[in-house]
Amino acid sequence: MLDRSISSLRTLRPETDFDKSIFWFRDDLHQPYAISPMGMTTIQAHHAWGYHVAAETTNLPPSKGGHVKIYKGRVYIGFALIDDPEEIGRREPEFGKLIEYCIDHWDEYYQTLIQEVISNLDTLNGVDPDKFILPHLTDHLKRAERLNRRNWEIHFMLMYPADAVYFTFEDYCLKHGLEEKDFVLMLRGFESIATQTDEELWGLAKYADGCGLKDVILDTPAEGILETLSANPDARPWLEKFHRFISIYGNRVVAAHLDVTTPTWKEDPTPALDTIKGYYSRMDSGWSFSASRKGVKEEREEAIQNFESKLKDEEDRKTFRRLLKAAQGVYAFQEDHGFYIDQGSTAALRNATIACGKRLYRRNLIENIEDVNYLTFHELTELMQALVYNETVAKYHYGAMIPNLIRERQADCKRAGADSDAPLTFGNIPDKMTDPIGTKVFGIIDDILHPKGEKTVEERLEGFPGAPGIVEGPARVVLEYQDFQKVQAGEILVCPYTGTAWTPLFIKIGGVVTDTGGMLTHAAIAAREYNIPAVVGTWNATNSINDGDIIRIDGNVGVVEVLERVKAN
Protein backbone atom coordinates (compact mmCIF):
# COMPACT_ATOMS: atom_id res chain seq x y z
CA MET A 1 0.00 0.00 0.00
CA LEU A 2 2.80 2.45 0.85
CA ASP A 3 4.47 2.19 -2.56
CA ARG A 4 1.29 2.84 -4.54
CA SER A 5 0.28 5.60 -2.15
CA ILE A 6 3.57 7.38 -2.80
CA SER A 7 3.63 6.71 -6.55
CA SER A 8 1.42 4.21 -8.28
CA LEU A 9 3.17 5.10 -11.52
CA ARG A 10 6.61 4.17 -10.17
CA THR A 11 5.70 1.25 -7.94
CA LEU A 12 7.93 -1.73 -8.67
CA ARG A 13 5.79 -4.78 -9.41
CA PRO A 14 8.03 -7.90 -9.27
CA GLU A 15 5.33 -10.18 -10.64
CA THR A 16 4.95 -8.31 -13.94
CA ASP A 17 6.82 -9.38 -17.08
CA PHE A 18 8.80 -6.17 -17.47
CA ASP A 19 9.88 -5.74 -13.86
CA LYS A 20 10.89 -9.37 -13.38
CA SER A 21 13.00 -9.20 -16.55
CA ILE A 22 15.30 -6.58 -15.00
CA PHE A 23 18.03 -6.80 -12.37
CA TRP A 24 17.04 -4.51 -9.48
CA PHE A 25 19.24 -3.36 -6.63
CA ARG A 26 18.38 -1.21 -3.64
CA ASP A 27 19.98 2.22 -4.06
CA ASP A 28 21.54 2.58 -0.64
CA LEU A 29 24.34 4.66 -2.18
CA HIS A 30 22.04 7.63 -2.74
CA GLN A 31 19.06 6.87 -0.51
CA PRO A 32 19.68 4.42 2.35
CA TYR A 33 16.38 5.49 3.94
CA ALA A 34 12.70 5.30 3.12
CA ILE A 35 11.90 7.79 0.38
CA SER A 36 9.40 10.62 0.86
CA PRO A 37 6.46 11.05 -1.53
CA MET A 38 7.82 14.42 -2.69
CA GLY A 39 11.30 13.00 -3.24
CA MET A 40 10.01 10.02 -5.19
CA THR A 41 7.84 12.06 -7.53
CA THR A 42 10.48 14.74 -8.21
CA ILE A 43 14.18 13.93 -7.81
CA GLN A 44 13.86 10.16 -8.13
CA ALA A 45 11.54 10.55 -11.12
CA HIS A 46 14.07 12.93 -12.66
CA HIS A 47 16.90 10.51 -11.86
CA ALA A 48 15.29 7.88 -14.07
CA TRP A 49 14.29 10.36 -16.77
CA GLY A 50 17.84 11.72 -16.86
CA TYR A 51 19.21 8.21 -17.35
CA HIS A 52 17.01 7.69 -20.39
CA VAL A 53 17.47 11.11 -22.01
CA ALA A 54 21.25 10.94 -21.67
CA ALA A 55 21.44 7.36 -22.96
CA GLU A 56 19.52 8.47 -26.05
CA THR A 57 21.44 11.75 -26.48
CA THR A 58 24.88 10.16 -26.17
CA ASN A 59 23.95 6.95 -28.03
CA LEU A 60 25.07 4.86 -25.08
CA PRO A 61 25.60 1.44 -26.72
CA PRO A 62 24.69 -1.18 -24.10
CA SER A 63 21.68 0.40 -22.39
CA LYS A 64 18.83 2.86 -22.66
CA GLY A 65 19.44 3.93 -19.08
CA GLY A 66 18.21 2.98 -15.66
CA HIS A 67 14.72 2.66 -14.24
CA VAL A 68 14.03 4.01 -10.75
CA LYS A 69 11.10 2.62 -8.79
CA ILE A 70 9.87 2.19 -5.25
CA TYR A 71 9.50 -1.14 -3.44
CA LYS A 72 8.58 -1.54 0.22
CA GLY A 73 9.24 2.15 0.68
CA ARG A 74 12.82 1.99 -0.63
CA VAL A 75 14.36 3.16 -3.89
CA TYR A 76 15.51 0.59 -6.45
CA ILE A 77 17.48 1.02 -9.66
CA GLY A 78 17.19 -1.42 -12.54
CA PHE A 79 19.07 -1.47 -15.83
CA ALA A 80 17.56 -2.90 -19.00
CA LEU A 81 20.34 -3.72 -21.43
CA ILE A 82 19.98 -3.47 -25.20
CA ASP A 83 19.92 -7.02 -26.55
CA ASP A 84 19.76 -6.25 -30.27
CA PRO A 85 23.30 -6.45 -31.75
CA GLU A 86 22.26 -4.27 -34.68
CA GLU A 87 21.07 -1.47 -32.41
CA ILE A 88 24.25 -1.70 -30.36
CA GLY A 89 26.23 -1.57 -33.60
CA ARG A 90 24.39 1.57 -34.70
CA ARG A 91 25.04 3.34 -31.39
CA GLU A 92 28.69 2.40 -30.85
CA PRO A 93 30.26 4.63 -33.55
CA GLU A 94 28.41 7.76 -32.36
CA PHE A 95 29.24 7.10 -28.73
CA GLY A 96 32.84 6.42 -29.73
CA LYS A 97 33.04 9.80 -31.49
CA LEU A 98 31.78 11.50 -28.34
CA ILE A 99 34.40 9.76 -26.18
CA GLU A 100 37.21 10.72 -28.56
CA TYR A 101 35.97 14.31 -28.47
CA CYS A 102 35.78 14.32 -24.67
CA ILE A 103 39.28 12.89 -24.32
CA ASP A 104 40.66 15.96 -26.08
CA HIS A 105 38.02 18.55 -25.17
CA TRP A 106 36.56 17.52 -21.80
CA ASP A 107 36.74 21.03 -20.29
CA GLU A 108 34.80 22.48 -23.21
CA TYR A 109 32.17 19.73 -23.09
CA TYR A 110 31.83 19.99 -19.31
CA GLN A 111 31.67 23.78 -19.14
CA THR A 112 28.99 24.05 -21.82
CA LEU A 113 26.67 21.77 -19.86
CA ILE A 114 27.52 22.78 -16.30
CA GLN A 115 27.04 26.46 -17.17
CA GLU A 116 23.47 25.60 -18.16
CA VAL A 117 23.01 23.99 -14.73
CA ILE A 118 24.44 27.07 -13.01
CA SER A 119 22.13 29.31 -15.07
CA ASN A 120 19.15 27.18 -14.07
CA LEU A 121 20.13 27.46 -10.41
CA ASP A 122 20.65 31.23 -10.69
CA THR A 123 17.12 31.52 -12.08
CA LEU A 124 15.71 29.72 -9.05
CA ASN A 125 17.98 31.14 -6.36
CA GLY A 126 17.72 34.72 -7.58
CA VAL A 127 14.27 35.11 -6.04
CA ASP A 128 12.79 34.72 -2.57
CA PRO A 129 9.81 32.35 -2.91
CA ASP A 130 8.52 33.40 0.51
CA LYS A 131 7.69 36.81 -0.97
CA PHE A 132 5.67 35.50 -3.91
CA ILE A 133 1.92 35.83 -4.06
CA LEU A 134 0.23 32.44 -4.39
CA PRO A 135 -0.08 32.33 -8.19
CA HIS A 136 3.60 33.22 -8.63
CA LEU A 137 4.68 30.73 -5.97
CA THR A 138 2.75 28.00 -7.79
CA ASP A 139 4.51 28.91 -11.02
CA HIS A 140 7.86 28.93 -9.21
CA LEU A 141 7.22 25.43 -7.85
CA LYS A 142 6.54 24.15 -11.37
CA ARG A 143 9.64 25.90 -12.69
CA ALA A 144 11.80 24.40 -9.94
CA GLU A 145 10.55 20.92 -10.79
CA ARG A 146 11.14 21.44 -14.50
CA LEU A 147 14.68 22.78 -14.08
CA ASN A 148 15.53 20.03 -11.61
CA ARG A 149 14.56 17.50 -14.28
CA ARG A 150 16.73 19.27 -16.86
CA ASN A 151 19.70 19.33 -14.49
CA TRP A 152 19.43 15.57 -14.04
CA GLU A 153 19.42 15.12 -17.80
CA ILE A 154 22.68 17.07 -17.87
CA HIS A 155 24.02 15.02 -14.96
CA PHE A 156 23.94 11.84 -17.02
CA MET A 157 24.96 13.55 -20.25
CA LEU A 158 28.15 14.32 -18.33
CA MET A 159 28.41 11.07 -16.39
CA TYR A 160 28.20 8.60 -19.28
CA PRO A 161 31.14 10.04 -21.29
CA ALA A 162 33.08 10.89 -18.11
CA ASP A 163 32.97 7.30 -16.92
CA ALA A 164 33.79 6.03 -20.41
CA VAL A 165 36.89 8.26 -20.50
CA TYR A 166 37.88 6.94 -17.07
CA PHE A 167 37.46 3.34 -18.24
CA THR A 168 39.62 4.10 -21.30
CA PHE A 169 42.40 5.37 -19.04
CA GLU A 170 41.95 2.37 -16.74
CA ASP A 171 42.32 -0.05 -19.66
CA TYR A 172 45.53 1.68 -20.70
CA CYS A 173 47.01 1.51 -17.20
CA LEU A 174 46.02 -2.12 -16.69
CA LYS A 175 47.73 -3.07 -19.95
CA HIS A 176 50.89 -1.55 -18.50
CA GLY A 177 50.58 -3.35 -15.18
CA LEU A 178 49.14 -0.54 -13.06
CA GLU A 179 46.09 -1.40 -10.93
CA GLU A 180 43.25 1.01 -10.20
CA LYS A 181 44.17 1.55 -6.56
CA ASP A 182 47.56 2.82 -7.79
CA PHE A 183 46.66 4.80 -10.90
CA VAL A 184 43.96 6.85 -9.12
CA LEU A 185 46.79 8.50 -7.17
CA MET A 186 47.72 10.25 -10.43
CA LEU A 187 44.27 11.84 -10.65
CA ARG A 188 43.86 13.47 -7.26
CA GLY A 189 44.96 16.82 -5.84
CA PHE A 190 43.12 19.19 -8.18
CA GLU A 191 40.86 21.95 -6.92
CA SER A 192 37.14 21.24 -6.73
CA ILE A 193 34.14 22.93 -5.21
CA ALA A 194 34.27 20.39 -2.37
CA THR A 195 37.88 21.18 -1.44
CA GLN A 196 37.21 24.91 -1.84
CA THR A 197 34.38 24.58 0.67
CA ASP A 198 36.61 22.78 3.15
CA GLU A 199 39.42 25.30 2.70
CA GLU A 200 37.00 28.15 3.37
CA LEU A 201 35.80 26.44 6.56
CA TRP A 202 39.40 25.91 7.64
CA GLY A 203 40.09 29.60 6.96
CA LEU A 204 37.06 30.59 9.05
CA ALA A 205 38.37 28.53 11.95
CA LYS A 206 41.80 30.19 11.70
CA TYR A 207 40.27 33.65 11.38
CA ALA A 208 38.12 33.08 14.47
CA ASP A 209 41.25 32.10 16.38
CA GLY A 210 42.95 35.30 15.24
CA CYS A 211 39.92 37.32 16.39
CA GLY A 212 40.09 35.75 19.85
CA LEU A 213 36.87 33.79 19.32
CA LYS A 214 38.24 30.25 19.44
CA ASP A 215 37.40 29.60 23.10
CA VAL A 216 33.88 30.98 22.69
CA ILE A 217 33.27 28.72 19.72
CA LEU A 218 34.68 25.68 21.51
CA ASP A 219 32.68 26.36 24.70
CA THR A 220 29.36 26.96 22.92
CA PRO A 221 27.12 24.25 21.42
CA ALA A 222 27.21 24.54 17.63
CA GLU A 223 23.52 25.45 17.43
CA GLY A 224 24.11 28.45 19.74
CA ILE A 225 27.32 29.85 18.27
CA LEU A 226 25.77 32.46 15.96
CA GLU A 227 23.48 33.82 18.67
CA THR A 228 26.35 34.04 21.16
CA LEU A 229 28.68 35.76 18.69
CA SER A 230 25.95 38.16 17.57
CA ALA A 231 26.04 39.68 21.05
CA ASN A 232 29.80 40.25 20.79
CA PRO A 233 30.82 43.40 18.84
CA ASP A 234 34.32 41.98 18.30
CA ALA A 235 32.79 39.06 16.39
CA ARG A 236 31.17 41.21 13.71
CA PRO A 237 33.97 40.80 11.08
CA TRP A 238 33.98 37.05 11.56
CA LEU A 239 30.18 36.85 11.30
CA GLU A 240 30.30 38.82 8.05
CA LYS A 241 32.78 36.32 6.61
CA PHE A 242 30.71 33.38 7.82
CA HIS A 243 27.47 34.70 6.31
CA ARG A 244 29.27 35.36 3.02
CA PHE A 245 30.51 31.76 3.10
CA ILE A 246 26.95 30.49 3.63
CA SER A 247 25.64 32.64 0.79
CA ILE A 248 28.09 30.92 -1.60
CA TYR A 249 28.33 27.38 -0.25
CA GLY A 250 25.18 27.07 1.82
CA ASN A 251 23.01 25.23 -0.70
CA ARG A 252 24.19 21.89 0.59
CA VAL A 253 21.42 19.50 1.56
CA VAL A 254 23.06 18.15 4.67
CA ALA A 255 22.33 14.47 4.12
CA ALA A 256 23.28 14.61 0.42
CA HIS A 257 20.79 11.98 -0.62
CA LEU A 258 18.21 12.24 -3.37
CA ASP A 259 15.29 13.50 -1.33
CA VAL A 260 14.02 16.91 -0.24
CA THR A 261 13.51 16.11 3.43
CA THR A 262 16.71 17.47 4.98
CA PRO A 263 17.64 21.15 5.44
CA THR A 264 20.43 23.10 3.76
CA TRP A 265 23.23 24.95 5.52
CA LYS A 266 21.34 28.15 4.69
CA GLU A 267 18.38 26.86 6.68
CA ASP A 268 20.47 25.38 9.48
CA PRO A 269 24.22 26.19 9.52
CA THR A 270 24.85 23.96 12.55
CA PRO A 271 26.82 21.32 10.56
CA ALA A 272 29.16 24.00 9.19
CA LEU A 273 29.67 25.51 12.65
CA ASP A 274 30.27 22.12 14.17
CA THR A 275 32.86 21.41 11.49
CA ILE A 276 34.70 24.61 12.42
CA LYS A 277 34.67 23.53 16.08
CA GLY A 278 36.09 20.16 15.12
CA TYR A 279 38.97 21.67 13.15
CA TYR A 280 40.64 23.10 16.25
CA SER A 281 41.84 19.74 17.52
CA ARG A 282 43.54 19.18 14.15
CA MET A 283 45.11 22.64 14.28
CA ASP A 284 46.35 22.01 17.81
CA SER A 285 47.96 18.76 16.65
CA GLY A 286 49.94 20.67 14.03
CA TRP A 287 47.96 19.52 11.00
CA SER A 288 47.80 22.03 8.16
CA PHE A 289 45.21 22.12 5.39
CA SER A 290 47.57 23.70 2.88
CA ALA A 291 50.46 21.37 3.76
CA SER A 292 48.18 18.35 3.38
CA ARG A 293 46.96 19.50 -0.02
CA LYS A 294 50.52 20.22 -1.11
CA GLY A 295 51.56 16.71 -0.07
CA VAL A 296 48.77 15.14 -2.13
CA LYS A 297 49.82 17.09 -5.21
CA GLU A 298 53.49 16.15 -4.75
CA GLU A 299 52.56 12.47 -4.42
CA ARG A 300 50.46 12.79 -7.58
CA GLU A 301 53.37 14.19 -9.58
CA GLU A 302 55.74 11.57 -8.20
CA ALA A 303 53.34 8.77 -9.20
CA ILE A 304 53.04 10.24 -12.71
CA GLN A 305 56.81 10.51 -13.14
CA ASN A 306 57.40 6.99 -11.84
CA PHE A 307 54.90 5.49 -14.27
CA GLU A 308 55.97 7.57 -17.25
CA SER A 309 59.63 6.67 -16.69
CA LYS A 310 58.74 3.02 -17.33
CA LEU A 311 57.28 3.83 -20.75
CA LYS A 312 60.12 3.42 -23.21
CA ASP A 313 58.16 4.14 -26.39
CA GLU A 314 57.50 7.78 -27.27
CA GLU A 315 54.07 6.92 -28.72
CA ASP A 316 53.17 5.24 -25.43
CA ARG A 317 54.21 8.34 -23.50
CA LYS A 318 52.20 10.56 -25.86
CA THR A 319 49.11 8.35 -25.44
CA PHE A 320 49.59 8.31 -21.67
CA ARG A 321 49.77 12.09 -21.39
CA ARG A 322 46.65 12.48 -23.55
CA LEU A 323 44.62 9.99 -21.55
CA LEU A 324 45.96 11.21 -18.22
CA LYS A 325 44.82 14.80 -18.85
CA ALA A 326 41.37 13.57 -19.81
CA ALA A 327 41.14 11.22 -16.81
CA GLN A 328 42.15 14.00 -14.43
CA GLY A 329 39.39 16.19 -15.83
CA VAL A 330 36.61 13.61 -15.55
CA TYR A 331 37.83 12.55 -12.09
CA ALA A 332 37.41 16.11 -10.79
CA PHE A 333 33.91 16.16 -12.31
CA GLN A 334 32.85 13.40 -9.90
CA GLU A 335 33.00 15.90 -7.01
CA ASP A 336 31.91 19.11 -8.73
CA HIS A 337 28.68 17.74 -10.18
CA GLY A 338 27.66 16.75 -6.65
CA PHE A 339 27.81 20.39 -5.58
CA TYR A 340 25.80 21.76 -8.51
CA ILE A 341 23.35 18.94 -9.26
CA ASP A 342 22.99 16.47 -6.37
CA GLN A 343 23.23 19.34 -3.86
CA GLY A 344 22.35 22.62 -5.55
CA SER A 345 19.44 21.35 -7.61
CA THR A 346 17.96 19.46 -4.68
CA ALA A 347 18.28 22.56 -2.50
CA ALA A 348 16.53 24.75 -5.08
CA LEU A 349 13.63 22.32 -5.35
CA ARG A 350 13.43 21.97 -1.58
CA ASN A 351 13.31 25.77 -1.20
CA ALA A 352 10.29 25.93 -3.49
CA THR A 353 8.58 23.03 -1.72
CA ILE A 354 9.17 24.44 1.76
CA ALA A 355 7.88 27.85 0.66
CA CYS A 356 4.65 26.10 -0.30
CA GLY A 357 4.69 24.23 3.00
CA LYS A 358 4.75 27.53 4.87
CA ARG A 359 1.61 28.68 3.04
CA LEU A 360 -0.18 25.42 3.79
CA TYR A 361 0.87 25.60 7.44
CA ARG A 362 -0.51 29.13 7.80
CA ARG A 363 -3.82 27.90 6.41
CA ASN A 364 -3.91 24.95 8.86
CA LEU A 365 -3.79 22.42 6.03
CA ILE A 366 -0.67 20.73 7.48
CA GLU A 367 0.48 20.41 11.09
CA ASN A 368 4.17 21.16 10.40
CA ILE A 369 5.90 22.90 7.51
CA GLU A 370 8.00 19.80 6.70
CA ASP A 371 4.82 17.76 6.31
CA VAL A 372 4.59 19.14 2.78
CA ASN A 373 7.14 16.49 1.78
CA TYR A 374 4.56 13.78 2.48
CA LEU A 375 2.56 15.02 -0.48
CA THR A 376 3.49 14.05 -4.02
CA PHE A 377 4.48 16.80 -6.43
CA HIS A 378 1.24 16.43 -8.35
CA GLU A 379 -0.85 16.59 -5.16
CA LEU A 380 0.97 19.74 -4.07
CA THR A 381 0.53 21.48 -7.41
CA GLU A 382 -3.15 20.52 -7.45
CA LEU A 383 -3.57 21.94 -3.95
CA MET A 384 -1.69 25.16 -4.72
CA GLN A 385 -3.70 25.73 -7.90
CA ALA A 386 -6.93 25.16 -5.98
CA LEU A 387 -5.90 27.77 -3.40
CA VAL A 388 -5.28 30.22 -6.23
CA TYR A 389 -8.65 29.43 -7.81
CA ASN A 390 -10.80 29.66 -4.67
CA GLU A 391 -8.95 29.71 -1.34
CA THR A 392 -12.02 29.44 0.89
CA VAL A 393 -13.37 26.36 -0.85
CA ALA A 394 -9.91 24.83 -1.26
CA LYS A 395 -9.18 25.06 2.48
CA TYR A 396 -12.41 23.25 3.30
CA HIS A 397 -12.18 20.75 0.43
CA TYR A 398 -8.54 19.68 0.98
CA GLY A 399 -8.73 20.12 4.73
CA ALA A 400 -10.93 17.02 4.75
CA MET A 401 -8.24 14.93 2.99
CA ILE A 402 -4.70 16.21 3.47
CA PRO A 403 -4.08 15.84 7.25
CA ASN A 404 -5.13 12.18 7.45
CA LEU A 405 -3.22 11.31 4.28
CA ILE A 406 -0.03 12.82 5.68
CA ARG A 407 -0.36 11.04 9.03
CA GLU A 408 -0.93 7.74 7.22
CA ARG A 409 2.14 8.20 5.02
CA GLN A 410 4.31 9.28 7.93
CA ALA A 411 3.48 6.08 9.77
CA ASP A 412 4.04 3.97 6.66
CA CYS A 413 7.40 5.60 5.89
CA LYS A 414 8.55 5.05 9.46
CA ARG A 415 7.76 1.34 9.15
CA ALA A 416 9.69 1.23 5.87
CA GLY A 417 12.88 2.48 7.54
CA ALA A 418 16.20 0.78 8.04
CA ASP A 419 14.67 -2.38 9.48
CA SER A 420 12.58 -2.99 6.39
CA ASP A 421 12.68 -6.43 4.76
CA ALA A 422 13.25 -4.83 1.36
CA PRO A 423 15.85 -7.10 -0.28
CA LEU A 424 19.22 -5.85 -1.49
CA THR A 425 18.80 -7.40 -4.95
CA PHE A 426 16.10 -9.25 -6.84
CA GLY A 427 14.61 -9.73 -10.28
CA ASN A 428 16.68 -11.00 -13.20
CA ILE A 429 19.93 -11.27 -11.24
CA PRO A 430 22.95 -11.97 -13.48
CA ASP A 431 25.60 -14.53 -12.62
CA LYS A 432 28.32 -11.93 -13.04
CA MET A 433 28.41 -8.16 -12.65
CA THR A 434 29.44 -6.87 -16.09
CA ASP A 435 28.27 -3.23 -15.87
CA PRO A 436 31.36 -1.15 -14.95
CA ILE A 437 29.24 1.71 -13.59
CA GLY A 438 27.47 -0.74 -11.30
CA THR A 439 30.87 -1.77 -9.96
CA LYS A 440 32.77 1.54 -9.95
CA VAL A 441 30.00 3.79 -8.67
CA PHE A 442 27.60 1.55 -6.77
CA GLY A 443 30.12 -1.04 -5.62
CA ILE A 444 28.12 -4.03 -6.82
CA ILE A 445 30.42 -7.03 -7.03
CA ASP A 446 29.59 -10.65 -7.77
CA ASP A 447 29.17 -11.51 -4.09
CA ILE A 448 26.49 -8.84 -3.75
CA LEU A 449 24.40 -10.30 -6.53
CA HIS A 450 23.56 -13.27 -4.32
CA PRO A 451 23.89 -11.90 -0.77
CA LYS A 452 24.24 -14.34 2.07
CA GLY A 453 22.55 -11.97 4.48
CA GLU A 454 23.07 -8.29 5.26
CA LYS A 455 22.33 -8.75 8.95
CA THR A 456 25.16 -11.19 9.68
CA VAL A 457 27.63 -9.63 12.15
CA GLU A 458 31.15 -10.16 10.85
CA GLU A 459 34.57 -9.63 12.42
CA ARG A 460 36.29 -9.24 9.05
CA LEU A 461 34.86 -7.31 6.11
CA GLU A 462 36.07 -7.00 2.56
CA GLY A 463 35.41 -4.18 0.13
CA PHE A 464 37.18 -1.97 -2.39
CA PRO A 465 40.58 -0.41 -1.54
CA GLY A 466 39.16 3.09 -1.81
CA ALA A 467 42.24 4.98 -0.59
CA PRO A 468 45.65 3.62 0.46
CA GLY A 469 46.96 3.35 3.99
CA ILE A 470 46.41 1.45 7.21
CA VAL A 471 44.90 2.85 10.38
CA GLU A 472 43.62 1.53 13.70
CA GLY A 473 41.29 3.35 16.04
CA PRO A 474 37.82 3.70 17.53
CA ALA A 475 34.88 3.48 15.17
CA ARG A 476 32.22 6.16 14.93
CA VAL A 477 29.06 4.84 13.29
CA VAL A 478 27.06 7.59 11.58
CA LEU A 479 23.76 6.66 9.98
CA GLU A 480 22.22 10.11 9.54
CA TYR A 481 23.40 13.70 9.30
CA GLN A 482 22.16 14.44 12.83
CA ASP A 483 25.12 12.38 14.08
CA PHE A 484 27.79 14.48 12.32
CA GLN A 485 28.42 16.38 15.56
CA LYS A 486 29.39 13.17 17.35
CA VAL A 487 32.40 12.56 15.11
CA GLN A 488 35.65 13.25 16.99
CA ALA A 489 39.10 13.89 15.55
CA GLY A 490 40.97 10.70 14.71
CA GLU A 491 37.96 8.39 14.78
CA ILE A 492 37.25 6.01 11.90
CA LEU A 493 33.97 6.93 10.23
CA VAL A 494 31.69 3.95 9.56
CA CYS A 495 28.60 4.85 7.51
CA PRO A 496 26.19 3.66 4.80
CA TYR A 497 27.58 6.12 2.24
CA THR A 498 28.97 9.64 2.02
CA GLY A 499 28.17 12.55 -0.25
CA THR A 500 29.43 16.07 -0.86
CA ALA A 501 27.94 17.33 2.41
CA TRP A 502 30.06 14.83 4.35
CA THR A 503 33.37 16.10 2.97
CA PRO A 504 34.22 18.43 5.93
CA LEU A 505 34.29 15.35 8.19
CA PHE A 506 37.25 13.99 6.21
CA ILE A 507 39.58 16.58 7.74
CA LYS A 508 38.71 15.27 11.21
CA ILE A 509 38.64 11.50 10.77
CA GLY A 510 41.45 8.96 10.63
CA GLY A 511 39.79 6.74 8.02
CA VAL A 512 36.44 5.78 6.51
CA VAL A 513 34.47 2.58 5.91
CA THR A 514 31.21 2.50 3.94
CA ASP A 515 28.52 -0.05 3.21
CA THR A 516 28.07 1.05 -0.38
CA GLY A 517 30.04 2.40 -3.31
CA GLY A 518 33.00 1.55 -5.51
CA MET A 519 36.25 3.19 -6.56
CA LEU A 520 34.44 6.21 -8.05
CA THR A 521 32.20 6.80 -5.08
CA HIS A 522 32.46 10.00 -3.04
CA ALA A 523 33.99 8.38 0.04
CA ALA A 524 36.87 6.90 -1.95
CA ILE A 525 37.58 10.13 -3.85
CA ALA A 526 37.40 12.35 -0.75
CA ALA A 527 39.61 10.00 1.27
CA ARG A 528 42.30 10.13 -1.45
CA GLU A 529 42.15 13.91 -1.45
CA TYR A 530 42.80 14.04 2.30
CA ASN A 531 45.26 11.15 2.44
CA ILE A 532 43.28 8.94 4.79
CA PRO A 533 42.66 5.20 4.30
CA ALA A 534 39.28 4.08 2.99
CA VAL A 535 37.53 0.80 2.42
CA VAL A 536 34.26 1.19 0.52
CA GLY A 537 31.48 -1.15 -0.59
CA THR A 538 31.65 -3.61 2.34
CA TRP A 539 27.81 -3.77 2.37
CA ASN A 540 27.78 -4.82 6.03
CA ALA A 541 29.95 -2.39 8.01
CA THR A 542 27.23 -0.45 9.84
CA ASN A 543 25.60 -3.71 10.86
CA SER A 544 28.82 -5.36 12.06
CA ILE A 545 30.63 -2.45 13.75
CA ASN A 546 29.51 -0.54 16.86
CA ASP A 547 30.45 2.88 18.17
CA GLY A 548 33.73 2.58 20.04
CA ASP A 549 34.82 -0.75 18.58
CA ILE A 550 38.54 -0.70 17.85
CA ILE A 551 38.94 -1.50 14.18
CA ARG A 552 41.75 -1.75 11.67
CA ILE A 553 41.22 -0.74 8.07
CA ASP A 554 43.66 -1.54 5.30
CA GLY A 555 42.96 0.69 2.34
CA ASN A 556 45.70 -0.98 0.35
CA VAL A 557 43.77 -4.23 -0.03
CA GLY A 558 40.21 -3.31 1.05
CA VAL A 559 39.95 -5.17 4.38
CA VAL A 560 38.37 -4.10 7.68
CA GLU A 561 38.92 -6.04 10.92
CA VAL A 562 37.29 -5.63 14.32
CA LEU A 563 40.17 -5.85 16.82
CA GLU A 564 38.30 -5.14 20.05
CA ARG A 565 34.60 -4.96 20.80
CA VAL A 566 33.32 -2.15 22.98
CA LYS A 567 31.93 -3.42 26.26
CA ALA A 568 28.14 -3.32 26.53
CA ASN A 569 26.75 -1.04 29.23
MOTA-V195714 format. One record per backbone hydrogen bond with DSSP energy under -1.0 kcal/mol. NH is the residue of the N-H (numbers start at 1). CO is the residue of the C=O. If there is no record, write none. Layout:
NH/CO
NH/CO
This chain:
5/1
6/2
7/3
12/70
16/13
20/16
22/19
24/426
25/77
26/424
27/75
28/26
31/27
35/73
38/373
40/36
41/37
44/39
46/42
47/43
48/44
49/45
50/46
51/47
52/48
53/49
54/50
55/51
56/52
57/53
58/54
60/55
64/80
67/78
69/76
70/10
71/74
74/71
76/69
77/25
78/67
79/23
82/62
88/84
89/85
90/86
91/87
92/88
95/91
96/92
97/93
98/94
99/95
100/96
101/97
102/98
103/99
104/100
105/101
109/105
110/106
111/107
112/108
113/109
114/110
115/111
117/113
118/114
119/115
120/116
121/117
122/118
123/119
124/120
125/121
126/122
131/128
132/129
137/133
138/134
139/135
140/136
141/137
142/138
143/139
144/140
145/141
146/142
147/143
148/144
149/145
150/146
151/147
152/148
153/149
154/150
155/151
156/152
157/153
158/154
159/155
160/156
162/158
163/159
164/160
165/161
166/162
167/163
168/164
169/165
170/166
171/167
172/168
173/169
174/170
175/171
177/174
178/173
182/179
183/179
184/180
185/182
186/183
187/184
196/192
197/193
198/194
199/195
200/196
201/197
202/198
203/199
204/200
205/201
206/202
207/203
208/204
209/205
210/206
211/207
212/209
213/208
217/213
218/214
219/215
224/221
225/222
228/224
229/225
230/226
232/229
235/232
236/233
239/235
240/236
241/237
242/238
243/239
244/240
245/241
246/242
247/243
248/244
249/245
250/246
254/263
256/253
259/257
265/252
266/250
268/264
273/269
274/270
275/271
276/272
277/273
278/274
279/275
280/277
283/279
284/280
285/281
286/283
287/282
292/288
293/289
294/290
295/291
296/292
297/293
298/294
299/295
300/296
301/297
302/298
303/299
304/300
305/301
306/302
307/303
308/304
309/305
310/307
311/308
317/313
318/314
319/315
320/316
321/317
322/318
323/319
324/320
325/321
326/322
327/323
328/324
329/325
330/326
331/327
332/328
333/329
335/332
336/332
337/333
339/335
340/336
341/337
342/337
343/338
344/339
347/343
348/344
349/345
350/346
351/347
352/348
353/349
354/350
355/351
356/352
357/353
358/354
359/355
360/356
361/357
362/358
363/359
364/361
365/360
371/368
372/369
373/370
374/371
375/372
380/376
381/377
382/378
383/379
384/380
385/381
386/382
387/383
388/384
389/385
390/386
394/390
395/391
396/392
397/393
398/394
399/395
401/398
402/398
405/401
406/402
407/403
408/404
409/405
410/406
411/407
412/408
413/409
414/410
415/411
416/412
417/414
420/417
426/24
428/22
429/427
439/435
440/436
441/437
442/437
444/438
448/445
456/453
461/560
463/558
464/536
466/464
467/534
471/553
473/551
475/549
476/492
478/494
483/480
484/481
486/483
487/484
490/508
491/488
492/474
493/511
494/476
495/513
502/499
503/500
505/502
506/503
507/504
508/505
509/505
510/491
512/533
513/493
514/535
515/495
516/496
517/442
520/440
521/518
525/521
526/522
527/523
528/524
529/525
530/526
532/527
534/467
535/512
536/464
537/516
538/514
539/515
544/540
545/541
548/475
549/546
550/564
551/473
552/561
553/471
554/559
555/469
558/554
559/554
560/461
561/552
562/459
563/550
564/550
